[in-house]
Amino acid sequence: MSLDDSLIVRKIILERDKIEDFNKYPFNIEIVKNFEELTLDSPVTFFVGENGIGKSTFIEAIAVALGLPAEGGTQNFMYETKNTTSELSNYIRIGTSNRPKTKFFLRAESFYNFSTEVDRLVREDNFNALLNSYGGSLHECSHGESFLQLVRNRFSDHGLYILDEPEAALSPQRQMSLLCYIDELVKEGCQFIIATHSPILISYRNAKILDLNNNFEEVKYKDTEIYKLYRMYLDDPDGMQKRLFD
């Protein structure tokens, strides 16, 4: 089976005719206001863009439209600690070509809430099998290690994985470890949609990078603002600090 044949999500469509007011949040966000549809043709798609551009809002809408909880987890985790979900998911239609064996939304900012829910289910409802499927309690290791523990133990073949800024808890070395896991899973028929600021993650050789600053325009790795800014700084930190501070 080729990589194209294994793709699960093929299209993301905004049902614009159902939206009454594009001046109302979240439809007034520039990337939403200009959005019609997006075709995915790579097993790994990265969304990049500046803070506030709407990456997390958009990727949350995709996850929720696929039946996943806004705070993260599988479709079996229907919990909520605070309702901050936008209406966007109600107007997103997902075109699929294959049914995933499993799907998961990993959201860095609410990962603590998800880990707490896993522990609650084990403690109160005796879902002890959850501990095995997640490699033990996610609260009993560091934030970064718990991310990788989840990927190692819970992510499996022919899955759909939506990740929102997974680098938030990971050192550069651990980001490289995550790249290795992603590559192994892609070879097993998985698909990833990832919002990130990480120059390490977006370097993945089989990925498509979409720039939300430019309405989802495809961009090459070395042409991304992420790569150029990191390289500029690391090549001359003293010079950059003079420009920044003086």
KOLROPA-934625 format. One record per residue (C-alpha): residue in one letter; x, y, z. Coordinates in nm, 4 decimals, m for minus. Each point is the difference from the previous one (the first is absolute). Layout:
REM KOLROPA-934625
ATOM res     east    north       up
ATOM   a        X        Y        Z
...
REM end
This chain:
REM KOLROPA-934625
ATOM res     east    north       up
ATOM   m   0.0000   0.0000   0.0000
ATOM   s   0.1433   0.3408  m0.0948
ATOM   l   0.0032   0.2951   0.2373
ATOM   d  m0.2796   0.1664  m0.1996
ATOM   d  m0.2177  m0.3103   0.0251
ATOM   s   0.0399  m0.0063   0.3767
ATOM   l  m0.1185   0.3553   0.0605
ATOM   i  m0.3045   0.0335   0.2222
ATOM   v  m0.0892   0.3688  m0.0199
ATOM   r  m0.0030   0.1272  m0.3578
ATOM   k  m0.1889   0.3267   0.0196
ATOM   i  m0.0913   0.2645   0.2541
ATOM   i  m0.2944   0.2103  m0.1172
ATOM   l  m0.1560   0.3090   0.1561
ATOM   e  m0.3757   0.0105  m0.0592
ATOM   r   0.0007   0.3732  m0.0653
ATOM   d  m0.3642   0.0154  m0.1091
ATOM   k  m0.1069  m0.0976   0.3533
ATOM   i   0.1926   0.2825   0.1677
ATOM   e  m0.2217   0.3014   0.0631
ATOM   d   0.2581   0.2526   0.1193
ATOM   f   0.3673   0.0092  m0.0922
ATOM   n   0.0500   0.2912   0.2408
ATOM   k  m0.0665  m0.2290   0.2957
ATOM   y   0.2664  m0.2133   0.1738
ATOM   p   0.1396  m0.2416  m0.1127
ATOM   f  m0.1084   0.0777  m0.3557
ATOM   n   0.1671   0.3424   0.0120
ATOM   i   0.3447  m0.1606   0.0368
ATOM   e   0.1822   0.0724  m0.3231
ATOM   i   0.0886  m0.3621  m0.0797
ATOM   v  m0.3639  m0.1031   0.0501
ATOM   k  m0.1470   0.2972  m0.1860
ATOM   n   0.2032  m0.0880  m0.3094
ATOM   f  m0.0284  m0.3782   0.0282
ATOM   e  m0.1986  m0.2194  m0.2390
ATOM   e   0.1574  m0.3429  m0.0124
ATOM   l   0.3320  m0.1747   0.0406
ATOM   t   0.1189  m0.3205  m0.1649
ATOM   l   0.2450  m0.2157   0.1949
ATOM   d   0.2359  m0.2203  m0.1996
ATOM   s   0.2789  m0.0748   0.2481
ATOM   p   0.0056  m0.2348   0.3005
ATOM   v   0.1350   0.2875   0.2117
ATOM   t  m0.1379   0.3520  m0.0341
ATOM   f   0.1373   0.2871   0.2080
ATOM   f  m0.1868   0.3227   0.0722
ATOM   v   0.2429   0.2827   0.0745
ATOM   g  m0.0611   0.3658   0.0713
ATOM   e   0.0401   0.2773   0.2521
ATOM   n  m0.1651   0.0012   0.3438
ATOM   g  m0.3588   0.1189  m0.0270
ATOM   i  m0.0410  m0.0980  m0.3651
ATOM   g  m0.2504  m0.2725   0.0956
ATOM   k   0.1980  m0.3271  m0.0195
ATOM   s  m0.1404  m0.1435   0.3216
ATOM   t  m0.3545   0.1147  m0.0773
ATOM   f   0.0150  m0.1624  m0.3422
ATOM   i   0.1609  m0.3266   0.1096
ATOM   e  m0.2451  m0.0272   0.2923
ATOM   a  m0.2878   0.0380  m0.2469
ATOM   i   0.1384  m0.2832  m0.2138
ATOM   a   0.0342  m0.2255   0.3056
ATOM   v  m0.3486   0.0751   0.1315
ATOM   a  m0.1526  m0.0435  m0.3476
ATOM   l   0.1557  m0.3477   0.0030
ATOM   g  m0.1727  m0.0818   0.3285
ATOM   l   0.2978   0.0596   0.2298
ATOM   p  m0.0172   0.1945   0.3284
ATOM   a   0.1200   0.3605  m0.0153
ATOM   e   0.2352  m0.0515   0.2957
ATOM   g   0.1643  m0.3059  m0.1511
ATOM   g  m0.0339  m0.3765  m0.0057
ATOM   t  m0.1857  m0.2587  m0.2048
ATOM   q  m0.3675   0.0050  m0.0999
ATOM   n  m0.0691  m0.1993   0.3181
ATOM   f   0.1074   0.2906   0.2238
ATOM   m  m0.3008   0.2267   0.0243
ATOM   y   0.1079   0.2242   0.2880
ATOM   e   0.0230   0.3763   0.0417
ATOM   t   0.1646   0.2137   0.2665
ATOM   k  m0.0895   0.3350  m0.1601
ATOM   n  m0.1919   0.0639  m0.3194
ATOM   t   0.2192   0.2231  m0.2159
ATOM   t  m0.0710  m0.1809  m0.3274
ATOM   s  m0.0863   0.2256  m0.2930
ATOM   e  m0.2951  m0.0550  m0.2325
ATOM   l   0.2302  m0.0631  m0.2950
ATOM   s  m0.0239  m0.3797   0.0205
ATOM   n  m0.3744   0.0223  m0.0766
ATOM   y   0.0840   0.1415  m0.3414
ATOM   i   0.2955  m0.2241  m0.0886
ATOM   r  m0.0603  m0.3046  m0.2192
ATOM   i   0.2702  m0.2656  m0.0195
ATOM   g   0.0424  m0.2046  m0.3157
ATOM   t   0.1477  m0.3418   0.0795
ATOM   s   0.1070  m0.2900  m0.2184
ATOM   n   0.0884  m0.2581   0.2636
ATOM   r  m0.1278  m0.0743   0.3473
ATOM   p   0.2745   0.0238   0.2633
ATOM   k   0.0581  m0.2850   0.2396
ATOM   t   0.0357   0.2631   0.2705
ATOM   k   0.0170   0.3780   0.0284
ATOM   f   0.1363   0.2352   0.2631
ATOM   f   0.0182   0.3738   0.0659
ATOM   l   0.3125   0.0984   0.1953
ATOM   r  m0.0237   0.3558   0.1264
ATOM   a   0.2957   0.1323   0.1958
ATOM   e  m0.1863   0.2691   0.1946
ATOM   s  m0.2615  m0.2405   0.1397
ATOM   f   0.2085  m0.3176   0.0241
ATOM   y  m0.0029   0.0242   0.3814
ATOM   n  m0.3821  m0.0122  m0.0075
ATOM   f   0.0065  m0.3064  m0.2236
ATOM   s   0.2515  m0.1784   0.2259
ATOM   t  m0.2177   0.0794   0.3016
ATOM   e  m0.3051  m0.1459  m0.1765
ATOM   v   0.1892  m0.3236  m0.0726
ATOM   d   0.0927  m0.0298   0.3677
ATOM   r  m0.3595   0.0760   0.1051
ATOM   l  m0.1404  m0.2725  m0.2248
ATOM   v   0.2469  m0.2513   0.1428
ATOM   r  m0.0677   0.1029   0.3596
ATOM   e  m0.3789   0.0514  m0.0041
ATOM   d  m0.1209  m0.2300  m0.2785
ATOM   n   0.2617  m0.2756   0.0265
ATOM   f   0.1159   0.0413  m0.3595
ATOM   n   0.3335  m0.1549   0.0926
ATOM   a   0.0707  m0.1009  m0.3596
ATOM   l   0.0519   0.3699  m0.0722
ATOM   l   0.3226  m0.0046   0.2005
ATOM   n   0.1403  m0.2694  m0.2255
ATOM   s  m0.1102   0.1727  m0.3203
ATOM   y   0.1670   0.3247   0.1076
ATOM   g   0.3079  m0.1630   0.1503
ATOM   g  m0.0967   0.0877   0.3572
ATOM   s  m0.1155   0.3222   0.1632
ATOM   l   0.0946   0.2987  m0.2149
ATOM   h   0.0276   0.2112   0.3157
ATOM   e   0.2805  m0.2170   0.1376
ATOM   c   0.2617   0.1232  m0.2481
ATOM   s   0.1116   0.3395  m0.1247
ATOM   h  m0.2183   0.1977  m0.2364
ATOM   g   0.2231  m0.0723  m0.2972
ATOM   e   0.0464  m0.3675   0.0835
ATOM   s  m0.3758  m0.0421   0.0394
ATOM   f  m0.0473   0.1324  m0.3555
ATOM   l   0.2400  m0.2584  m0.1391
ATOM   q  m0.1401  m0.2727   0.2245
ATOM   l  m0.3437   0.0638  m0.1486
ATOM   v   0.1320  m0.0068  m0.3587
ATOM   r   0.2007  m0.3194   0.0649
ATOM   n  m0.2840  m0.1868   0.1666
ATOM   r  m0.3260   0.1416  m0.1356
ATOM   f   0.0761   0.0898  m0.3619
ATOM   s  m0.0229  m0.3004  m0.2320
ATOM   d  m0.0180  m0.0899  m0.3677
ATOM   h  m0.2586   0.1463  m0.2398
ATOM   g  m0.0835   0.2791   0.2427
ATOM   l  m0.0876   0.3665  m0.0441
ATOM   y   0.1884   0.2302   0.2369
ATOM   i  m0.0659   0.3709   0.0413
ATOM   l   0.2653   0.1793   0.2058
ATOM   d  m0.0074   0.3583   0.1255
ATOM   e   0.3488   0.1319   0.0837
ATOM   p   0.1385  m0.3335   0.1251
ATOM   e   0.3453   0.1574   0.0341
ATOM   a  m0.1205   0.2075   0.2970
ATOM   a   0.1244  m0.2557   0.2536
ATOM   l   0.2841  m0.1531  m0.2012
ATOM   s   0.3713   0.0743  m0.0013
ATOM   p   0.1686   0.0137  m0.3430
ATOM   q   0.1244  m0.3565   0.0525
ATOM   r  m0.3494  m0.1202   0.0883
ATOM   q  m0.1407   0.1793  m0.3047
ATOM   m   0.2362  m0.2129  m0.2084
ATOM   s  m0.1339  m0.3060   0.1822
ATOM   l  m0.3521   0.1095  m0.0927
ATOM   l   0.1111   0.0314  m0.3637
ATOM   c   0.1152  m0.3617   0.0106
ATOM   y  m0.3354  m0.1149   0.1400
ATOM   i  m0.1858   0.2004  m0.2635
ATOM   d   0.2071  m0.1595  m0.2754
ATOM   e  m0.0593  m0.3519   0.1360
ATOM   l  m0.3739   0.0632   0.0180
ATOM   v  m0.0164   0.1518  m0.3490
ATOM   k   0.1573  m0.3214  m0.1304
ATOM   e  m0.2849  m0.1840   0.1732
ATOM   g  m0.2706   0.1945  m0.1819
ATOM   c  m0.0559   0.2881   0.2437
ATOM   q  m0.0797   0.3620  m0.0782
ATOM   f   0.0977   0.3066   0.2028
ATOM   i  m0.1328   0.3566  m0.0011
ATOM   i   0.2216   0.2152   0.2220
ATOM   a   0.0027   0.3668   0.1031
ATOM   t   0.3485   0.0979   0.1121
ATOM   h   0.2727   0.2619   0.0425
ATOM   s   0.2790  m0.2582   0.0063
ATOM   p   0.2762   0.0250  m0.2640
ATOM   i   0.0914  m0.3594   0.0831
ATOM   l  m0.3444  m0.1487  m0.0567
ATOM   i  m0.0741   0.1828  m0.3251
ATOM   s   0.3263  m0.1331  m0.1446
ATOM   y  m0.1633  m0.3421  m0.0414
ATOM   r   0.0900  m0.1068  m0.3525
ATOM   n  m0.3388  m0.1358  m0.1081
ATOM   a  m0.2064   0.2903   0.1299
ATOM   k  m0.1984   0.2774  m0.1592
ATOM   i   0.0310   0.3365   0.1773
ATOM   l  m0.2918   0.2431  m0.0282
ATOM   d   0.0514   0.3628   0.1005
ATOM   l  m0.3090   0.1420   0.1695
ATOM   n   0.1518   0.3486  m0.0167
ATOM   n  m0.0561  m0.0327  m0.3758
ATOM   n  m0.3365  m0.1765  m0.0143
ATOM   f   0.1304  m0.3578   0.0122
ATOM   e   0.2537   0.0512  m0.2760
ATOM   e   0.2436  m0.2905  m0.0287
ATOM   v   0.3533   0.0987   0.0969
ATOM   k   0.3345  m0.1791  m0.0146
ATOM   y   0.1794  m0.0662   0.3276
ATOM   k   0.2852   0.2479  m0.0521
ATOM   d  m0.2450   0.2674  m0.1149
ATOM   t  m0.2028  m0.0089   0.3224
ATOM   e   0.0270   0.2930   0.2390
ATOM   i   0.0693  m0.2541   0.2749
ATOM   y   0.3118  m0.1339  m0.1713
ATOM   k   0.1280   0.3395  m0.1136
ATOM   l  m0.0422   0.1632   0.3413
ATOM   y   0.1592  m0.2840   0.1947
ATOM   r   0.2916  m0.0148  m0.2426
ATOM   m   0.0495   0.3764   0.0104
ATOM   y   0.0066  m0.0036   0.3787
ATOM   l   0.2183  m0.3095   0.0478
ATOM   d   0.2512   0.1139  m0.2623
ATOM   d   0.0561   0.3287   0.1842
ATOM   p  m0.1614   0.0181   0.3465
ATOM   d   0.2162   0.2955   0.1078
ATOM   g  m0.0879   0.1997  m0.3081
ATOM   m  m0.3679  m0.0836   0.0351
ATOM   q  m0.0017   0.1043   0.3656
ATOM   k   0.1606   0.3322  m0.0900
ATOM   r  m0.2800   0.0564  m0.2482
ATOM   l  m0.2636  m0.1076   0.2520
ATOM   f   0.1273   0.1790   0.3095
ATOM   d   0.1972   0.2997  m0.1268
REM end
